[in-house]
Amino acid sequence: MVIIFNERYLSVQYMQHNMLSDLSKNEGLVLWGLTVYPNLTDIEVSKKLDMPHSTFSTIRKRLQKNGYYTTVMVPMVQCLGAEMLAVLYTFFNPAISVEERAVITTKTIEIFEEIFYSVGETHKGFSVSFSSDYTAIGQITERRIETFAREGLLDIQQPKEVIFPFEISQIPLFFDFDALLADAFDIDMKVETERGLDLCTNHIELSNTEKTIMLAMVKNPDATDLMLAKIVDMSRHTVSKVKHKLEESGLVAKKRIPNLEKLGFNVLTFSHINFNPSKPLDNELLESNVLNNPSSIFLAARRFECVLLSVYKDYEAYREDKGMRLQYLKENNYLADLPADGKYMIPNMVIMKDMNFGPILKKTLML
C-alpha cells in the first residue's frame, strides 16, 4: 500500500525532533534514508539524500555498529497460506515483576511459532502473530489463560484477542518508522513510501529450492548472496536468481527497525479501538492523522475495530495525542466504548520476541 503523508489532524503539531541530540542532522538523515529505502544500495540512497557516498557509507556503518538500527526480512505469509494476523493483550497482577513473568511465558507461550513480536511491562503485555487458521490462535489464548491463572499472573480480565483475517482487513502500517524519524529529525523530504502489508489472498506455490532460500533470507536478513549460498549449500547464481524473484514478487520485504530506546523515545502505546456499529471505521478516518500520524508505527483494522501502536518522546506527547484522538472520535460518534489503552515505558519493557519471523515462515512453508 502506498501512503502519502496526510497533513490533516485538527491542529496537532508534532515537535519531537528536539529530542535526538545524540545524533547529528546528517546521522538522522541517514537513519531515515535507511528506513525509507531499505532495498537500495548505499550509492542509490546517498543520491536520494543528496549526500556524498563516502559520507553516507561512513555514517551508516557507524550507526549499524553502535546499534541504532537492525534489519529484518518480513515474509508475506499471507501469500503462502496464512489467513490472519492476531493481536493478543493482557493486564497482569502487578505484584509479579515483568522479569519473572518473562521467564514463565518464554518457556510456555513464546514457544508458539505464530508469535513474532511479544512485549511486556509491569502489569501488561501484548503479542502479534501470524497464523494459518484460528485454531493456533485459540490454542495460544487457552495456554495463556491456563498459565497465567496457575502462576497467579492474571489481574481481573482474561487475555483479549483481536483477529484480523487478511481477506477482510487492512494493515496500512506494519512497523513502519519513516514518518516517526522524519518528524523527530525535522526532515522535510516528502516521498511516497511503501508501507503496511499488501493483503494478497492468492496462495502462491514455491519450489523446495525457493522455500529453502526464502527461509534463509528471513533468518539471515543481513547476509550477502555469497553468505546465503554457503548457508543453503547452493550456488551463488541460484541464490541470487531466487532472491531477486522473491523480492520482485513482494514475497519478502526488507525493513529497518530503529533502536527506539537508544534514540531517546520513552513511550510505546497500545490501543484497541471498537467502533460504533452505526458509524464504522471508514477510509477517510483510517488514512487521516487521527490514526495514521507520525507517531503511529503499526495499524491493523477491520470495519468495527482497530489496533494501533504509537511511539512518543515522553508521557506529555502521548497524553496530548491520546486526548486529541479521543476527543475527535467522541465528537464524531465513532466510538462504541472507551479504547483499551496500554502505556509502555520503553526503557522498562521486556521484549520476549523481536520480529522473529523464521518459525512461522518455516511452519507455513511446512519445512
C-alpha positions as a printed NumPy array, in Angstrom:
array([[  0.   ,   0.   ,   0.   ],
       [  1.327,   3.463,  -0.883],
       [  0.517,   6.139,   1.671],
       [  1.218,   9.823,   1.164],
       [  1.707,  11.542,   4.497],
       [ -1.562,  13.223,   5.464],
       [ -1.274,  16.689,   6.995],
       [ -4.799,  16.827,   8.415],
       [ -5.244,  16.176,  12.104],
       [ -7.127,  19.099,  13.536],
       [ -4.342,  21.456,  14.626],
       [ -1.883,  18.961,  16.114],
       [  1.767,  19.893,  15.717],
       [  4.343,  17.126,  16.236],
       [  7.559,  18.561,  17.65 ],
       [  9.594,  15.533,  18.715],
       [ 12.648,  16.496,  16.689],
       [ 14.267,  18.479,  19.515],
       [ 14.938,  15.273,  21.427],
       [ 17.609,  13.415,  19.496],
       [ 20.659,  15.408,  20.491],
       [ 22.969,  12.359,  20.374],
       [ 22.782,  12.227,  16.588],
       [ 23.753,  14.945,  14.147],
       [ 21.441,  16.159,  11.406],
       [ 23.3  ,  14.042,   8.852],
       [ 23.138,  10.959,  11.068],
       [ 19.403,  11.404,  11.478],
       [ 19.025,  11.846,   7.731],
       [ 20.978,   8.65 ,   7.011],
       [ 18.907,   6.672,   9.525],
       [ 15.722,   7.988,   7.93 ],
       [ 17.023,   7.15 ,   4.449],
       [ 17.768,   3.595,   5.527],
       [ 14.171,   3.129,   6.687],
       [ 12.615,   4.744,   3.598],
       [ 14.822,   2.967,   1.032],
       [ 15.701,  -0.41 ,   2.609],
       [ 16.207,  -2.156,  -0.741],
       [ 18.571,   0.378,  -2.299],
       [ 22.366,   0.28 ,  -2.222],
       [ 24.436,   2.842,  -0.331],
       [ 25.148,   4.674,  -3.57 ],
       [ 21.478,   4.804,  -4.519],
       [ 20.343,   6.026,  -1.08 ],
       [ 23.084,   8.647,  -0.887],
       [ 21.882,  10.044,  -4.215],
       [ 18.325,  10.195,  -2.901],
       [ 19.584,  12.152,   0.113],
       [ 21.906,  14.353,  -1.978],
       [ 24.82 ,  13.262,   0.209],
       [ 28.32 ,  12.154,  -0.845],
       [ 28.513,   8.382,  -0.979],
       [ 31.577,   8.255,   1.262],
       [ 29.806,  10.338,   3.927],
       [ 26.686,   8.205,   3.783],
       [ 28.615,   4.926,   3.942],
       [ 30.716,   6.068,   6.906],
       [ 27.647,   7.19 ,   8.857],
       [ 25.684,   4.038,   8.024],
       [ 28.478,   1.805,   9.275],
       [ 28.751,   3.84 ,  12.464],
       [ 25.001,   3.704,  13.094],
       [ 24.939,  -0.049,  12.495],
       [ 27.997,  -0.682,  14.672],
       [ 26.506,   1.341,  17.53 ],
       [ 23.175,  -0.471,  17.342],
       [ 20.936,   2.35 ,  16.129],
       [ 19.029,   0.014,  13.823],
       [ 18.555,  -3.609,  12.839],
       [ 17.433,  -5.125,   9.554],
       [ 14.601,  -7.648,   9.278],
       [ 13.105,  -9.552,   6.377],
       [  9.325,  -9.795,   6.653],
       [  7.849, -12.814,   4.842],
       [  4.491, -12.239,   3.212],
       [  2.959, -15.335,   4.8  ],
       [ -0.492, -14.107,   3.741],
       [  0.524, -15.057,   0.194],
       [  1.673, -18.51 ,   1.281],
       [ -1.351, -19.83 ,   3.119],
       [ -1.563, -17.833,   6.36 ],
       [ -5.081, -16.497,   6.9  ],
       [ -4.818, -13.921,   9.669],
       [ -2.888, -11.559,  11.845],
       [ -3.774, -11.693,  15.542],
       [ -3.044,  -9.337,  18.424],
       [ -3.394, -10.612,  21.983],
       [ -3.15 ,  -8.359,  25.024],
       [ -3.401,  -8.923,  28.773],
       [ -3.394,  -6.987,  32.034],
       [ -1.488,  -8.736,  34.825],
       [ -1.194,  -8.907,  38.576],
       [  1.277,  -6.066,  39.307],
       [  2.697,  -7.957,  42.297],
       [  4.681, -10.183,  39.907],
       [  7.539,  -8.467,  38.086],
       [  7.776,  -8.415,  34.318],
       [ 11.119, -10.233,  34.538],
       [  9.52 , -13.124,  36.461],
       [  6.65 , -13.173,  34.013],
       [  9.047, -13.246,  31.051],
       [ 10.776, -16.35 ,  32.414],
       [  7.418, -18.141,  32.705],
       [  5.997, -17.102,  29.343],
       [  9.212, -17.759,  27.419],
       [  9.001, -21.429,  28.39 ],
       [  5.262, -21.881,  27.928],
       [  3.815, -19.336,  25.491],
       [  6.554, -17.759,  23.377],
       [  7.382, -21.245,  22.068],
       [  4.429, -20.952,  19.684],
       [  5.771, -20.361,  16.164],
       [  2.921, -17.966,  15.328],
       [  4.125, -15.248,  17.72 ],
       [  6.737, -12.999,  16.12 ],
       [  6.61 ,  -9.947,  18.412],
       [  5.912, -10.011,  22.139],
       [  6.313,  -7.218,  24.705],
       [  5.77 ,  -6.991,  28.45 ],
       [  5.951,  -4.248,  31.045],
       [  4.87 ,  -4.093,  34.725],
       [  1.207,  -5.183,  34.682],
       [  0.521,  -5.532,  30.949],
       [  1.713,  -7.141,  27.748],
       [  0.786,  -7.834,  24.125],
       [  1.902, -10.004,  21.24 ],
       [  1.447, -10.003,  17.464],
       [  1.126, -13.243,  15.49 ],
       [  0.581, -14.631,  12.019],
       [ -1.454, -17.813,  11.684],
       [ -2.759, -20.151,   9.008],
       [ -6.038, -20.522,  10.912],
       [ -7.811, -19.617,  14.131],
       [ -7.064, -22.944,  15.814],
       [ -3.465, -21.98 ,  16.57 ],
       [ -4.507, -18.586,  17.958],
       [ -7.149, -20.242,  20.121],
       [ -4.521, -22.627,  21.474],
       [ -2.217, -19.726,  22.337],
       [ -5.023, -17.91 ,  24.15 ],
       [ -6.005, -21.002,  26.113],
       [ -2.374, -21.649,  27.057],
       [ -2.079, -18.042,  28.215],
       [ -5.159, -18.296,  30.429],
       [ -4.104, -21.627,  31.921],
       [ -0.534, -20.485,  32.556],
       [ -1.422, -17.061,  33.916],
       [ -4.125, -18.451,  36.192],
       [ -1.846, -21.208,  37.525],
       [  1.008, -18.788,  38.221],
       [ -1.214, -16.094,  39.716],
       [ -0.376, -13.659,  36.927],
       [ -3.854, -12.594,  35.892],
       [ -5.329,  -9.411,  37.323],
       [ -9.093,  -9.405,  36.663],
       [ -9.586,  -9.65 ,  32.914],
       [ -8.766, -12.611,  30.716],
       [ -6.416, -12.106,  27.757],
       [ -8.12 , -10.386,  24.82 ],
       [ -7.877, -11.448,  21.189],
       [ -8.166,  -9.122,  18.212],
       [ -8.302, -11.084,  14.963],
       [ -7.601,  -9.597,  11.534],
       [ -8.4  , -12.083,   8.727],
       [ -6.433, -10.882,   5.731],
       [ -9.392, -11.086,   3.358],
       [-11.491,  -8.581,   5.339],
       [ -8.829,  -6.413,   6.988],
       [ -6.444,  -3.591,   6.204],
       [ -2.94 ,  -3.181,   7.626],
       [ -1.769,   0.24 ,   6.419],
       [  1.12 ,   0.331,   8.905],
       [  3.32 ,  -2.624,   9.79 ],
       [  6.186,  -1.487,  11.993],
       [  6.91 ,   1.484,   9.734],
       [  9.171,   4.109,  11.308],
       [  9.925,   6.513,   8.441],
       [  7.344,   9.142,   9.435],
       [  8.382,   8.933,  13.092],
       [ 12.024,   9.563,  12.202],
       [ 11.186,  12.288,   9.683],
       [  9.276,  14.131,  12.387],
       [ 11.917,  13.52 ,  15.044],
       [ 14.782,  14.802,  12.89 ],
       [ 12.759,  17.558,  11.213],
       [ 13.285,  16.043,   7.758],
       [ 11.155,  17.721,   5.114],
       [ 11.67 ,  15.341,   2.187],
       [  8.235,  14.184,   1.093],
       [  8.198,  10.782,  -0.549],
       [  5.629,   8.197,  -1.474],
       [  6.518,   5.268,   0.735],
       [  5.573,   1.608,   0.528],
       [  4.115,   0.896,   3.946],
       [  1.927,  -1.679,   5.627],
       [  1.129,  -5.15 ,   4.324],
       [ -0.218,  -5.98 ,   0.892],
       [ -3.047,  -8.337,   1.815],
       [ -2.8  , -10.617,  -1.196],
       [ -5.151, -13.561,  -0.933],
       [ -3.703, -15.633,  -3.767],
       [ -1.917, -18.717,  -2.477],
       [  1.478, -18.793,  -4.199],
       [  3.232, -22.136,  -4.549],
       [  7.006, -22.241,  -4.195],
       [  9.51 , -24.908,  -5.103],
       [ 11.586, -26.545,  -2.376],
       [ 14.596, -24.53 ,  -3.509],
       [ 12.644, -21.273,  -3.263],
       [ 11.298, -22.212,   0.156],
       [ 14.764, -23.023,   1.469],
       [ 16.278, -19.775,   0.201],
       [ 13.351, -17.695,   1.432],
       [ 13.681, -19.114,   4.936],
       [ 17.427, -18.463,   4.901],
       [ 16.813, -14.848,   3.828],
       [ 14.355, -14.287,   6.688],
       [ 16.645, -15.891,   9.263],
       [ 19.717, -14.004,   7.972],
       [ 18.49 , -10.57 ,   6.85 ],
       [ 21.978,  -9.029,   6.584],
       [ 23.526, -11.924,   4.674],
       [ 25.022, -11.353,   1.229],
       [ 24.215, -13.669,  -1.665],
       [ 27.527, -15.457,  -1.106],
       [ 26.786, -15.957,   2.591],
       [ 23.301, -17.272,   1.809],
       [ 24.757, -19.667,  -0.764],
       [ 27.003, -21.167,   1.91 ],
       [ 24.108, -21.397,   4.392],
       [ 21.81 , -23.283,   1.994],
       [ 24.637, -25.141,   0.221],
       [ 23.668, -23.926,  -3.236],
       [ 25.432, -21.966,  -5.953],
       [ 25.608, -18.209,  -5.652],
       [ 23.942, -17.916,  -9.061],
       [ 20.926, -19.939,  -7.897],
       [ 20.613, -17.952,  -4.681],
       [ 20.869, -14.59 ,  -6.473],
       [ 18.264, -15.593,  -9.058],
       [ 15.751, -16.882,  -6.488],
       [ 16.383, -13.996,  -4.09 ],
       [ 15.711, -11.476,  -6.871],
       [ 12.495, -13.305,  -7.802],
       [ 11.246, -13.354,  -4.198],
       [ 11.997,  -9.669,  -3.716],
       [ 10.499,  -8.599,  -7.039],
       [  7.318, -10.592,  -6.393],
       [  6.985,  -8.97 ,  -2.965],
       [  7.135, -12.226,  -1.027],
       [  9.757, -10.77 ,   1.283],
       [ 10.068,  -7.167,   2.399],
       [ 13.184,  -5.696,   3.97 ],
       [ 12.612,  -3.31 ,   6.875],
       [ 14.915,  -1.274,   9.062],
       [ 13.904,  -1.156,  12.729],
       [ 15.396,   1.762,  14.722],
       [ 16.516,   1.275,  18.321],
       [ 13.855,   3.419,  19.988],
       [ 15.462,   3.475,  23.416],
       [ 18.858,   4.44 ,  22.038],
       [ 17.233,   7.241,  20.067],
       [ 15.593,   8.657,  23.195],
       [ 11.977,   7.647,  22.697],
       [ 10.413,   6.729,  26.02 ],
       [  6.816,   5.668,  25.422],
       [  5.225,   2.937,  23.292],
       [  1.437,   2.818,  23.404],
       [ -1.066,   0.111,  22.523],
       [ -4.668,   0.993,  21.717],
       [ -7.585,  -1.3  ,  20.832],
       [-10.479,   0.761,  19.49 ],
       [-14.003,  -0.574,  18.967],
       [-16.104,   1.486,  16.585],
       [-19.777,   2.388,  16.76 ],
       [-21.788,  -0.177,  14.73 ],
       [-23.785,   2.745,  13.342],
       [-20.59 ,   4.523,  12.272],
       [-17.864,   2.008,  11.458],
       [-14.301,   2.798,  10.505],
       [-14.105,   4.354,   7.04 ],
       [-11.156,   5.025,   4.733],
       [-11.17 ,   8.733,   5.499],
       [-10.575,   8.082,   9.186],
       [ -8.165,   5.225,   8.511],
       [ -5.942,   7.405,   6.317],
       [ -6.241,  10.559,   8.413],
       [ -3.762,  11.72 ,  11.039],
       [ -6.26 ,  10.794,  13.716],
       [ -4.991,   7.228,  13.438],
       [ -2.156,   7.438,  10.945],
       [  0.106,  10.225,  12.202],
       [  3.902,  10.5  ,  12.543],
       [  3.843,   8.703,  15.903],
       [  1.972,   5.675,  14.518],
       [  4.093,   2.642,  13.616],
       [  1.503,  -0.158,  13.394],
       [ -2.157,  -0.049,  12.4  ],
       [ -4.388,  -3.049,  11.7  ],
       [ -8.098,  -2.535,  11.1  ],
       [-11.446,  -4.11 ,  10.329],
       [-14.759,  -2.279,   9.908],
       [-15.563,  -2.234,  13.606],
       [-12.2  ,  -2.294,  15.373],
       [ -8.535,  -1.482,  15.032],
       [ -5.253,  -1.87 ,  16.904],
       [ -2.77 ,   0.979,  16.917],
       [  0.826,   1.132,  18.174],
       [  2.434,   4.545,  18.597],
       [  5.781,   5.889,  19.818],
       [  6.427,   9.133,  21.704],
       [  9.238,  11.167,  23.155],
       [  7.622,  11.314,  26.574],
       [  4.388,  10.989,  28.51 ],
       [  3.303,  14.543,  27.718],
       [  3.467,  13.947,  23.959],
       [  1.479,  10.737,  24.411],
       [ -1.111,  12.398,  26.642],
       [ -1.676,  15.231,  24.165],
       [ -2.032,  12.908,  21.175],
       [ -4.313,  10.497,  23.025],
       [ -6.53 ,  13.352,  24.236],
       [ -6.958,  14.829,  20.765],
       [ -7.649,  11.427,  19.201],
       [-10.229,  10.579,  21.845],
       [-11.888,  13.96 ,  21.503],
       [-12.142,  13.623,  17.725],
       [-13.543,  10.086,  17.877],
       [-16.093,  11.048,  20.54 ],
       [-17.231,  14.237,  18.804],
       [-17.73 ,  12.367,  15.543],
       [-19.571,   9.46 ,  17.205],
       [-17.046,   6.8  ,  16.138],
       [-16.643,   5.034,  19.486],
       [-18.611,   2.055,  20.756],
       [-16.802,   2.338,  24.104],
       [-13.593,   3.751,  25.514],
       [-10.467,   2.309,  23.873],
       [ -8.399,  -0.235,  25.771],
       [ -5.074,   1.561,  26.131],
       [ -1.729,   0.385,  27.42 ],
       [  1.265,   2.66 ,  28.014],
       [  4.676,   1.003,  27.904],
       [  7.787,   2.796,  29.14 ],
       [ 10.375,   1.732,  26.578],
       [ 13.366,   1.626,  28.998],
       [ 11.363,  -0.756,  31.235],
       [  9.941,  -3.014,  28.527],
       [ 10.961,  -6.628,  28.163],
       [ 10.814,  -7.867,  24.573],
       [ 10.339, -11.624,  24.564],
       [ 10.198, -11.926,  20.768],
       [ 11.554,  -9.238,  18.492],
       [ 10.495,  -9.577,  14.85 ],
       [ 11.222, -13.317,  14.831],
       [  9.575, -14.431,  11.588],
       [ 11.603, -17.591,  10.969],
       [  9.44 , -20.046,  12.961],
       [  6.084, -19.034,  11.458],
       [  7.544, -18.975,   7.935],
       [  9.005, -22.445,   8.415],
       [  5.653, -23.702,   9.69 ],
       [  3.723, -22.034,   6.858],
       [  6.067, -23.499,   4.229],
       [  5.925, -26.897,   6.   ],
       [  9.714, -27.224,   6.005]])
